[in-house]
Amino acid sequence: MKGLLVAVGLLVVAGGAAYWTYTNEQAKEGKPAADAPPKIAEIPDSQVTQIEFRRPGQPPTIIKRTGNVTWALTSPKEMRADTDAITPLLTLLGNLTSDSLVDANNKDWKTYGLETPALELVISKKDGKTQTLQIGDEQPAGGSMYVRMAGDSKLYTLGTFNRATLDRTWKDLRDKRLLSLSADELTKLEFTAKGATVEFGKNASKEWQIVKPEQFRTDNAVVDEAAGKLLEIKVDPTVTDEEQAKTDAAFASATPVGKALLTSAKGAEQLEIRKQGDVFYARSNSIEGTAKVTADVAAVLEKSAEQYKSRRIFEFGFSEPSKIDVKRAGSIKSYGKNNEQWFLNGKKMKPETVQALIDKMRQLMAARFTAPSTATPTLEITVVTNDGKTVETVKFAGALAAKGNEPFRYDLGPDALPELEKILDAIQPATEDGKK
């Protein structure tokens, strides 16, 4: 008896090993395992040119491919489509796998809600042919719904979690963004509010600068953030037509706050923000619909040129300087960096003392801007970064700092220069090993 049990056990192990080997070989050959759920359809993304969503008694929703990854909504309205909303659908259609095959030769479609399907997806392909996915009722136990490919006798079940991807309306598929441009495309920005316009352009380094009302440095990250807030404005696809109509009407009667004109090589798009009570509304000239926005988005347009000016004295940020020249009391000290070590006249310097100077320069901010001064500078610092491509020179006279040929001064307050001089006085040569 014991021998019989051992034999049975060995047969089970051998059978399991054989099954594993078979399924593993099938996977290597790109074939599905014998017990894998049957595929309903495999329609490669690259072959799909159009998808039509049909529902009884409603106009069809149609999206049409306009480029490799771009789509347009052509029915019931003509507008840009949202690629991010379409991509999951294309992915699913490329590998549409059933939960189970109910009947390979089904003839009764009415019982399963497939005689007159509640939803059909007609997929047009590059070869001119179409394939139609029909979606019927849910199984009584839930979790799956009945589906078929039109013209095929096979009846399948498909997980109901796929419905959210397949059952899309034109509101789901439309591009919800009020502006179609992307941040990296922008070449010019114009913000108009309270009768004044602030214009930004990009310099040779592709960084933002104020162009109007006068040329001025600005914080590149601040302008990027401002443009990003405008580019992120979207209409709400979940509101009803009646609610959207009320929002549109509110915009029409609201008080203007400001306008933005965003320009790229492809063209320009305009956005307007208005306010009614405590609510802000936005609308663009590139897509229909009004969106509600928050006060911080409206503030992007309301800021003055003064508020967009960079108050940072040195712009090298987290770029590591390779050279620092300090002109002070008639003498010049030139600190150079070599192999992560700082030197002055060939002598190695204590790295922490030079780093303290670099940190202080990064922190220097103007409290306000003032008119040019006739005071004689007592300190001049020149910083070289980006492999010698960027050179910044700042002159200090009391509480004021002057940078390059800028026609104004930065007011740093009374403590900035004494603190800077104290740090300069603390820069020391490195001590040799074993010596104090």
MARSETI-543323 format. One record per residue (C-alpha): x, y, z; residue number from 0; chain. Coordinates in steps of 0.2 Angstrom, whole numbers, plus 5000, padded with zeros to 4 digits. Each point is the difference from the previous one (the first is absolute). Layout:
% MARSETI-543323
R     X     Y     Z   nr  kette
R     X     Y     Z  NUM      A
...
***
This chain:
% MARSETI-543323
R     X     Y     Z   nr  kette
R  5000  5000  5000    0      A
R  5014  5012  5005    1      A
R  5008  4996  4983    2      A
R  4984  5004  4991    3      A
R  4999  5017  5009    4      A
R  5018  5004  4995    5      A
R  4997  4996  4982    6      A
R  4984  5011  4999    7      A
R  5010  5014  5008    8      A
R  5014  4998  4987    9      A
R  4987  5000  4986   10      A
R  4992  5017  5007   11      A
R  5017  5008  5001   12      A
R  5005  4994  4982   13      A
R  4983  5006  4993   14      A
R  5002  5017  5008   15      A
R  5018  5001  4993   16      A
R  4994  4995  4983   17      A
R  4986  5013  5001   18      A
R  5012  5014  5005   19      A
R  5012  4995  4986   20      A
R  4986  5001  4988   21      A
R  4993  5016  5005   22      A
R  5018  5008  5001   23      A
R  5004  4994  4983   24      A
R  4983  5007  4994   25      A
R  5005  5017  5007   26      A
R  5017  5000  4992   27      A
R  4992  4997  4983   28      A
R  4988  5014  5003   29      A
R  4985  4989  5001   30      A
R  4987  5001  5014   31      A
R  4999  4986  5013   32      A
R  4987  4987  4997   33      A
R  4989  5006  5014   34      A
R  5002  5019  4996   35      A
R  4984  5010  4998   36      A
R  4996  5002  4981   37      A
R  5004  5016  4991   38      A
R  4985  5010  4994   39      A
R  5010  5011  4989   40      A
R  5018  5006  4996   41      A
R  5000  5017  4991   42      A
R  5017  5008  5000   43      A
R  5000  5019  5005   44      A
R  5009  5004  4984   45      A
R  4986  4993  4989   46      A
R  4986  5010  5008   47      A
R  4994  5015  4990   48      A
R  4983  5003  5007   49      A
R  4989  4995  5014   50      A
R  4981  5002  5000   51      A
R  4990  4998  5016   52      A
R  4982  4996  4996   53      A
R  4986  5000  5013   54      A
R  4981  4998  4995   55      A
R  4991  5016  4998   56      A
R  5015  5011  5002   57      A
R  5012  5009  4987   58      A
R  5016  4990  4998   59      A
R  5016  5005  5009   60      A
R  5014  4999  4987   61      A
R  5019  5003  5003   62      A
R  5012  5000  4985   63      A
R  5019  4998  5000   64      A
R  5009  5016  4993   65      A
R  5018  4995  5004   66      A
R  5010  4986  5008   67      A
R  4994  5005  5017   68      A
R  4987  5014  4997   69      A
R  4981  4998  4998   70      A
R  4985  5011  4996   71      A
R  4982  4999  5005   72      A
R  4989  5001  4985   73      A
R  4983  4996  5007   74      A
R  4989  5005  5008   75      A
R  5011  5016  5000   76      A
R  5017  5004  4992   77      A
R  5013  5004  5012   78      A
R  5017  4994  5006   79      A
R  5001  4982  5008   80      A
R  5009  4996  5016   81      A
R  5014  4987  4996   82      A
R  5002  4995  5018   83      A
R  4982  4995  5000   84      A
R  5001  4990  4984   85      A
R  5017  4991  5004   86      A
R  4992  4988  5012   87      A
R  4986  4995  4988   88      A
R  5013  4996  4986   89      A
R  5010  4990  5012   90      A
R  4985  4990  5005   91      A
R  4995  4997  4982   92      A
R  5017  4994  4996   93      A
R  4998  4985  5012   94      A
R  4982  4998  5004   95      A
R  4999  4984  5010   96      A
R  4984  4992  5007   97      A
R  4996  4994  5017   98      A
R  4993  4984  4991   99      A
R  4992  4993  4984  100      A
R  4982  4997  5004  101      A
R  4995  4992  4984  102      A
R  5010  4998  4984  103      A
R  4985  4999  4989  104      A
R  4987  5011  5008  105      A
R  4983  5004  4992  106      A
R  4990  5008  5013  107      A
R  5007  5018  5002  108      A
R  4984  5008  5007  109      A
R  5002  4991  5017  110      A
R  5017  5008  5002  111      A
R  4996  5018  4995  112      A
R  5009  4998  4983  113      A
R  4985  5000  4988  114      A
R  5000  5019  5002  115      A
R  5016  5004  5009  116      A
R  5000  5015  5012  117      A
R  5017  5004  4993  118      A
R  5010  4996  4985  119      A
R  5018  5005  4995  120      A
R  5003  5000  4982  121      A
R  5018  5000  4997  122      A
R  5007  5005  4983  123      A
R  5017  4994  4994  124      A
R  5013  5005  4988  125      A
R  4995  4986  4988  126      A
R  4983  5008  4998  127      A
R  4992  4986  5010  128      A
R  4990  5002  5016  129      A
R  4997  4990  5016  130      A
R  4986  5003  5012  131      A
R  5000  4996  5018  132      A
R  4982  4998  5007  133      A
R  4997  5001  5019  134      A
R  4985  4992  5008  135      A
R  4993  4997  5017  136      A
R  5009  4996  5016  137      A
R  5000  4983  5007  138      A
R  4987  4998  5014  139      A
R  5014  4996  5013  140      A
R  5009  5016  4994  141      A
R  5019  5002  4997  142      A
R  4998  4996  4981  143      A
R  4990  5006  4985  144      A
R  4996  4991  4984  145      A
R  5009  5005  4984  146      A
R  5002  4995  4982  147      A
R  5009  5005  4984  148      A
R  4986  5004  4987  149      A
R  4999  4986  4987  150      A
R  5008  4987  5012  151      A
R  4990  4987  5008  152      A
R  5011  4999  5016  153      A
R  4992  5007  5016  154      A
R  5012  5006  5013  155      A
R  5000  5008  5017  156      A
R  5012  5015  5004  157      A
R  5004  5007  5017  158      A
R  4988  5015  5004  159      A
R  5015  5010  5006  160      A
R  5004  5002  4981  161      A
R  4984  5010  4997  162      A
R  5007  5016  5007  163      A
R  5013  4999  4986  164      A
R  4988  4995  4986  165      A
R  4985  5010  5004  166      A
R  5006  5017  4996  167      A
R  4989  5015  4995  168      A
R  5006  5016  4990  169      A
R  5002  5009  5017  170      A
R  5012  4986  5006  171      A
R  5010  5001  4983  172      A
R  5001  5018  4997  173      A
R  5016  5010  5004  174      A
R  4995  5008  5017  175      A
R  5014  5012  4999  176      A
R  4995  5018  4996  177      A
R  5018  5002  4992  178      A
R  5008  4987  4989  179      A
R  5017  5007  5001  180      A
R  5014  4991  5010  181      A
R  5012  5009  5012  182      A
R  5015  4995  4990  183      A
R  4993  5008  4984  184      A
R  4997  5017  5007  185      A
R  5011  5014  4994  186      A
R  4990  5016  5006  187      A
R  4987  5004  5014  188      A
R  4990  5015  5002  189      A
R  4990  5003  5016  190      A
R  4988  5015  4999  191      A
R  4990  5006  5016  192      A
R  4995  5017  5007  193      A
R  5005  5009  4984  194      A
R  5018  4994  5000  195      A
R  5009  4986  4991  196      A
R  5015  4990  5005  197      A
R  5009  4991  4985  198      A
R  5012  4986  5002  199      A
R  5012  4994  4987  200      A
R  5014  4987  5000  201      A
R  5018  5005  4999  202      A
R  5014  4991  4991  203      A
R  5001  4987  5015  204      A
R  4982  4996  4997  205      A
R  4996  5008  5017  206      A
R  4986  5012  5003  207      A
R  5003  5019  5002  208      A
R  4988  5015  5001  209      A
R  4999  5009  4984  210      A
R  4986  5013  5003  211      A
R  4997  5012  5008  212      A
R  5019  5000  5002  213      A
R  5014  4987  4998  214      A
R  5003  4992  5016  215      A
R  5006  4983  5007  216      A
R  4987  4989  5007  217      A
R  5000  4983  5009  218      A
R  4998  4987  4987  219      A
R  4992  4987  5012  220      A
R  4987  5013  5005  221      A
R  4995  5004  4982  222      A
R  5000  4981  4996  223      A
R  4988  4997  5015  224      A
R  4989  5014  4994  225      A
R  4999  4994  4982  226      A
R  4997  4982  5007  227      A
R  4985  5006  5010  228      A
R  4992  5007  4985  229      A
R  5004  4985  4989  230      A
R  4992  4988  5013  231      A
R  4983  5008  5000  232      A
R  4987  4988  4994  233      A
R  4981  4999  4998  234      A
R  4991  4988  5012  235      A
R  4993  4985  4989  236      A
R  4989  4994  5014  237      A
R  4988  5015  5000  238      A
R  4984  4999  4992  239      A
R  4995  5010  4984  240      A
R  4989  5011  5011  241      A
R  5014  5003  5013  242      A
R  5012  5004  4986  243      A
R  4988  5013  4992  244      A
R  4999  5009  5017  245      A
R  5019  5001  5001  246      A
R  5001  5007  4983  247      A
R  4986  5013  5004  248      A
R  5009  5004  5016  249      A
R  5016  5004  4990  250      A
R  4991  5011  4988  251      A
R  4993  5011  5014  252      A
R  5016  5000  5011  253      A
R  5012  5014  5003  254      A
R  5017  4998  4990  255      A
R  5015  4996  5010  256      A
R  5013  4998  4986  257      A
R  5006  4992  4984  258      A
R  5014  4989  4995  259      A
R  5008  4998  4983  260      A
R  5011  4985  4998  261      A
R  5011  4998  4985  262      A
R  5009  4986  4992  263      A
R  5007  4996  4983  264      A
R  4983  4992  4996  265      A
R  4991  5016  5003  266      A
R  4992  5009  5015  267      A
R  4985  4996  5011  268      A
R  4991  5012  5012  269      A
R  4992  4997  5017  270      A
R  4989  5012  5010  271      A
R  4996  4999  5018  272      A
R  4985  5009  5008  273      A
R  4992  5001  5017  274      A
R  4983  4999  5007  275      A
R  4999  5001  5019  276      A
R  5013  4989  5007  277      A
R  5001  4989  4985  278      A
R  5012  5001  4985  279      A
R  4996  4994  4983  280      A
R  5012  4997  4985  281      A
R  4996  4998  4981  282      A
R  5012  4999  4985  283      A
R  4999  5003  4982  284      A
R  5006  4982  4995  285      A
R  4986  4989  5007  286      A
R  4982  5002  5006  287      A
R  4995  5000  5018  288      A
R  5003  5010  5016  289      A
R  5010  4994  5015  290      A
R  5000  5005  5018  291      A
R  5017  5004  5006  292      A
R  5007  5005  5017  293      A
R  5006  5017  5006  294      A
R  5019  4995  4999  295      A
R  4997  4997  4981  296      A
R  4992  5017  4998  297      A
R  5015  5007  5010  298      A
R  5011  4995  4986  299      A
R  4993  5014  4989  300      A
R  4998  5013  5014  301      A
R  5018  5000  5005  302      A
R  5009  5016  4994  303      A
R  5017  5000  4991  304      A
R  5008  5005  5017  305      A
R  4993  4984  5008  306      A
R  5008  4990  4986  307      A
R  5017  5008  5001  308      A
R  5014  4989  5007  309      A
R  5006  5006  5017  310      A
R  5014  4987  5000  311      A
R  5017  5009  4998  312      A
R  5010  4985  4993  313      A
R  4991  4988  4988  314      A
R  5012  4986  5000  315      A
R  4989  4990  5011  316      A
R  5006  4982  5003  317      A
R  5013  5001  4986  318      A
R  5017  4998  5008  319      A
R  5012  5015  4998  320      A
R  5017  4996  4992  321      A
R  5007  5018  5004  322      A
R  4996  5014  5012  323      A
R  5009  5017  4998  324      A
R  4999  5012  5015  325      A
R  5005  5018  4998  326      A
R  5001  5009  5017  327      A
R  5010  5014  5007  328      A
R  5010  5002  4985  329      A
R  5006  4981  4999  330      A
R  4993  4986  4990  331      A
R  4999  4982  5006  332      A
R  4997  4987  4987  333      A
R  4993  4983  5007  334      A
R  5001  4986  4987  335      A
R  4993  4982  5002  336      A
R  5010  4985  4994  337      A
R  4995  4982  5004  338      A
R  4987  5005  5013  339      A
R  5013  5010  5009  340      A
R  5001  5019  5001  341      A
R  5016  5009  4998  342      A
R  5007  5018  5002  343      A
R  5016  5004  4992  344      A
R  5004  4981  5000  345      A
R  4996  4998  5018  346      A
R  4986  4988  5005  347      A
R  4986  5008  5009  348      A
R  4989  4993  5014  349      A
R  4985  4994  4989  350      A
R  4987  5004  5014  351      A
R  5005  5018  5000  352      A
R  4998  5003  4981  353      A
R  4984  4990  5001  354      A
R  4993  5012  5013  355      A
R  5003  5014  4987  356      A
R  4991  4991  4986  357      A
R  4986  4996  5012  358      A
R  4998  5018  5005  359      A
R  5000  5006  4981  360      A
R  4986  4988  4996  361      A
R  4990  5007  5014  362      A
R  5002  5018  4996  363      A
R  4983  5008  4996  364      A
R  4994  5018  4998  365      A
R  4987  5007  5011  366      A
R  4996  5013  4987  367      A
R  5006  5008  4984  368      A
R  5007  5018  5000  369      A
R  5007  5013  4988  370      A
R  5018  5000  4996  371      A
R  5012  5007  5013  372      A
R  5016  5010  4999  373      A
R  5008  4991  5015  374      A
R  5017  4992  4996  375      A
R  5000  4981  5001  376      A
R  5010  4993  5014  377      A
R  4999  4982  4995  378      A
R  4998  4991  4983  379      A
R  4998  4981  4997  380      A
R  5000  4991  4984  381      A
R  4994  4982  4999  382      A
R  5004  4988  4985  383      A
R  4989  4985  4997  384      A
R  4994  4988  4987  385      A
R  5018  4996  4994  386      A
R  5004  5019  4997  387      A
R  4984  5003  4990  388      A
R  4991  5010  5014  389      A
R  5009  5015  5008  390      A
R  4991  5011  5013  391      A
R  5007  5016  5008  392      A
R  4992  5009  5014  393      A
R  5006  5016  5009  394      A
R  4996  5005  5018  395      A
R  4999  5017  5007  396      A
R  4992  5000  5017  397      A
R  4983  4992  5000  398      A
R  4999  5001  4981  399      A
R  5006  4988  4987  400      A
R  5002  5003  4981  401      A
R  5001  4986  4987  402      A
R  5007  5003  4983  403      A
R  4992  5014  4990  404      A
R  4983  4999  5008  405      A
R  4993  5018  5002  406      A
R  4995  4997  5019  407      A
R  5006  4994  5016  408      A
R  4996  4986  5012  409      A
R  4997  5005  5018  410      A
R  5006  4986  5011  411      A
R  4998  5009  5017  412      A
R  5013  5006  5012  413      A
R  5006  4983  5006  414      A
R  5004  4991  4983  415      A
R  5017  5008  4996  416      A
R  5007  4998  5018  417      A
R  4995  4982  5000  418      A
R  5008  4997  4983  419      A
R  5016  5009  5005  420      A
R  5001  4989  5016  421      A
R  4999  4984  4990  422      A
R  5013  5007  4988  423      A
R  5012  5003  5015  424      A
R  4997  4982  5006  425      A
R  5007  4992  4984  426      A
R  5016  4991  5005  427      A
R  5013  4989  4993  428      A
R  4999  4982  5003  429      A
R  5012  4993  5014  430      A
R  5012  4986  4995  431      A
R  4998  4983  5007  432      A
R  5007  4998  5017  433      A
R  5003  5019  5002  434      A
R  4989  5013  5009  435      A
***
